[in-house]
Amino acid sequence: MSLDARLLLVETVVPPGNQQSHAKLLDVLMLVYAGGRERTEPEHHVLLASAGFAFNRMIPTAAPVSVLEAIRAS
């Protein structure tokens, strides 16, 4: 990966707080059916860091997903 490359992830991001959201329902479904989970923005930061990336920004979309941009960690 070149130094100026960007990694783009299209993900459902679980919002903070206790309000209802589509992402929280998906989180439960992922846990029950696949043993997986949806993540909050801070959890994405940790996951990306563990893979050698630095979180750069999150771009909301009109759909129930966001685009997460990461760069190579220095």
Stockholm file with secondary structure:
# STOCKHOLM 1.0

chainA/1-74         MSLDARLLLVETVVPPGNQQSHAKLLDVLMLVYAGGRERTEPEHHVLLASAGFAFNRMIPTAAPVSVLEAIRAS
#=GR chainA/1-74 SS CCTTCCEEEEECEECSSSSCCHHHHHHHHHHHHHSCCCEEHHHHHHHHHHTTEEEEEEEECSSSCEEEEEEECC
#=GC SS_cons        CCTTCCEEEEECEECSSSSCCHHHHHHHHHHHHHSCCCEEHHHHHHHHHHTTEEEEEEEECSSSCEEEEEEECC
//
